[in-house]
Each structure stands twice: as C-alpha cells, then as structure tokens.
Amino acid sequence: MIGLGTLGNMALILIGATIGTLIKGGLKKRYQETVMSGLGLAVMFIGISGALEGLLVPEDGRLVGSNIMLMIASLSIGGFIGEAINIESRLDNIGDWLKRKLNVTEENGKGFVEGFVNSSLLYCVGAMAIIGSLRDGLNGDPSMLLSKGFIDGATAIFFAGTLGKGVFFSVIPVGLYQGILTLTAGLIGPLLNERLILNLSFIGSILIFAIGINMIFGKRIKTGNLLPAVLIPVVYELILHLI
C-alpha cells in the first residue's frame, strides 16, 4: 500500500511523543535542560558526520574537499527562497495557533512552539525522508520510512520529555511533506541515483547541524528558511539529466 511508510512514521512519532510527555511530568527543570543540551550536541554531531561525508572524499590516499560549490549554491539559493516564503515564521505561527487552540498556558506552554518547529524540521530535512518517500511512491516499499519512524520515535521521547506537547503536532508537516513526495515520486524517481542520495544527505546534514545549534544556544539560525536548500541538489541533478 503506497503511503504506508508515512503513516507508520507518523504513528511512531506519536508513540514516542506520548512516552516523552509521560516522562516529562517526573523530570525537574534542571534535568530537562541538561537532557536538552545533550540532545542538541547529539544532533550537531549527527549533522557534522553527514556533512563531512559529502565534503571530504578520499583521493590518492588523502581527503580532498568536494561539493563546495553545491553547498554554497544550495544554502544561498535555498535560503533566499525560504526567506521569501518565510517558512520559519509560518511554522512559528502554526505552533502559536496550535498553542492557543489547545489553551496551553504560558508556564506549561514554554517550549511548545520550539518543540513543534525543531522536531518538524529534524524529521523532514534528512535524506531518509526524501529517499524513503520516493521508494514508497515508486515501489510501494515503506521499509526506509518505517526505519526512519523508529529513529524519529526515539527522538520524540526526548523532545517531548524536554519541550512538551508541541512535538505531537510535528506529524502534520511530516505527513504533508512525505505524503507529497510519495505522490510525486513518479516525477522525481528517474533522477534517483547514488550521487543525488549523497548530495541530499550532505545538504540535509548541514541543516541538522543548524538545528543542533538552535537547540543549545537558542534560535540563532532560521533553519526553516533554509529548508528549500534540500531541493537544490534535485534541481542540479535534473540539469545534469537534461544535459
């Protein structure tokens, strides 16, 4: 069944967020802050490892810089598009709207919007979200998205345990994002090759690193506005395909 991967991914996030919310009630604020810092560091190093795989390639027994221009083009063009659309502000507004509709008080709602935005971005920017959705749409193979779901669900435990109920609602952008990719897989699928997968992972990992920075130091980078950067490698591959 096409779409099963996204549905399973969403369900696993909800399960993890439920567990995290139950844990949150028994954690003092200082524990939540320390766990959040540790999670931020983990996210940063996940991003660093993925970015280095795309930046440094072995050549004649040494590591050589690669994909520098792709990185610059993706982040600059993607940032320009994201800033024009103002994705970050729109995500914040959605989080605020959900918070008001749920009547979450300021004391209990601290971190609600941050939890919604950070978890939404983290679950969407990785290569697994894109490649898994394409595989689901092309072959009806949900395995990669289900594997991603277990990772997302485990992360949701810690996000919800420190930031609260906003994490539950990250399933909305995840469902829309992966669902659209699944439905349009026939258009993007012919471009799918090892180079594109590497480039998607490379750019996505840089955004994951940025999310880690925001988790530790507060919102320093408008990661949401950089989200279109993950589409630039697809455009690049399309140009090469046409040539």
N, C-alpha and C positions, 0 to 999 in steps of 0.2 A: 504494500500500500504506500503510494507516494505521499510524503508528508508525515509519515510515522516518526521519522527521526526528530523532526522539530517538536512534535507533540511530546515525545518521550523526553527530549531535552528540557522542555518547559516543566514537565511533571517532576523531574529530578531536581530542578532548581527550587520548586515549591516545597519538596520534601526537605531539602537541605535548609531552606529558609525557616521552615517550621521548627526543625530541631534547634537551629540557632536562636530563634526567638524564645524558645523554652529555656535554653541555657542562659540567655541574656538576663532573665529575671533573677538569677542567683549570682551574678557577677557584679562586684563593686566597680565603680567608675575607673579606678586606677588599673584594675585588671583589663578592663575593656580597652583603655588607652594603650597599654603595653602590647596587648594582642594585636591591636590595630597597627601599631608601629612595626611589629614583627611581620604581619601580613603584607604591609607596604614594602618592606625590604624583600620579601619573597617575590612579590610581583615585579619589583625592579630587576631582580636578578634573572627572573624568567625572561623578561624583556631583553636584558643585556645578552643573554646566551643566544636567543634567537636572532638578535640584530647582528651579532658578531659572525654568525654562520653565513649571513648574506654579505657582510662587509669584508671578511677576510677569507681568501681562498688559497689553498696550497699550490705553489708553483715552483718547481725546481728546488724542493726541499725547504722553502721558506713561505711565509704568509704574505700575500700581496693584497693590497686594497682593491676592492671591486664594488661595482654598483653605486659609486659615489654620486654620479650624475642622476641616477634613478632616485636615490634618496632625496637629493636636493629638489628635483623636479616634483616628486610625489608630495613632499611636505609643503613646498611653497605653493604649488598649484592647488593641492588639496586644501591647504589652509585658507587660500583665497576664496575657494568655492564655499568652504564651510563657514567662513566669516560672513560671506554674502548671504547665505541662508540663515546664519546664526543658530546653528544646531545646538550649541551648548545652552544658550538662553532658552531655546524652545524646550529642551529636556528639563531644565530647571523649572520652567513654568508648568510643565506637566506634573513634575514632582510636587510643586506648591499646590497645584489644583487638587491632586490626589490627597494631599495632607489636609486641605480644608474640607474636602468632601467626607473624609474619614473622621473629622473633628479631632485630629491629633493635637493635643495641647503642646505648647512650646517646650515645656520641660521634657515630656515624653517624646516629642517630635524632633528633638535635636538630632541631627544626622539623618533624618528621614529622606530629605532630598539628596543628600550626599550619597546615601546608600543606594537610592534608586539610580542616580546618574552613574556612579562609579561601577556598580555591578552591571548595569546595562551595557556600558562601553566595554568593560572587560570581557563580557560574554559574546560581544559582536565583532571585536577587532581581530581576533585570532584567525589564522588560516583555516583551522578546523571548521569554523562556522561557514566559511565560503565553500571550501572543497567538499565538506560533508553535505551541504545543501545541494550542491551540483550533482554529487553522486546519487543523492536521494531522488532528485528530479529526473536524472538521466536513466538510472538503473533500478530505481526503487530500493536502493541499498541504504538503510538507516544506520548501519553499524558505526560509522565515524561520528555521527551526531549523537548516538547513544553513548559512545565512549566519552565524547565531549560533555554530555549531560552528567555523567558521574563526576567528572572533574569540576564542572560548574556547581553541582550539588554540594560537593565537599567545600568549595569556596564559599557557597551561600551560607553554610553553617557559621563560618567565621564572620562574614559580612553582617549577617543578621544578628549574630551574637554581640557585635560591637555597635552597629548602626541602626539596627531595628527593622521595622516592618517595611521600609521602603524597598528592601531587596525583593520582597514578594512581587512587586509590580515591574521588576525588570523583565519578567516573562512577556510583557506586552511588546516592547521593542524587539526582543529576541524572536518572538513569534512572527512579527511583521517582516523583520529583516531576513530571517532564514526562510520564511514562507515565500517571499517574493523571489529570492534566489532560486528556490526549489522550482517554482512555477516558470521561471525564465531560463531554466537550465539548458534548454534546447538551443538558446541563442549564444550562451557563454561556453557551453560544453566543448565545442570544437576547438576552442583556444586552449583547453586544459592540457598542460604538459609539465614536465619536471621544472623547467625554468620559471614558468608562471607560479607554480606552487611555492618555489623557493622565494620568489620576489614578494608574493603575498605574505608569506611568513615573516620575511625580513621587515617590510614596512609595518605590518601589524605588531611585530615585537617592539618596534620603536614607540608605538603608541601605548603599548602595555607598560613600557618603562615610564612613560609620562604619567600614566595613571598611578603608578607606584610613588612617584614624586609627589603628586597631589595628595595621596593618602597619608604621607608622612608630614609634609610641610604645609598642607592646606592647598587651596586651589591656586596654583602658580601658573599652570598651563591650561588653556582652553582645549582640552583633549577632544571634546565633542566636535569642535570646529575643525579639527584635523582629521576627522573620520573619513572624509572623501579621499584622503591620501591613499587608502587601500584600493581605490578603484583605478588609480593611475597605472599600476602595473598591468591591469587588464587592458586599458587603452593602448599601452605600449606594446603589448602582445598582439593586439588587433592590428596595429600599424605594421608590425613585422609580418603578420599573417598575410596582409593585403599586398605587401611588397614582394 
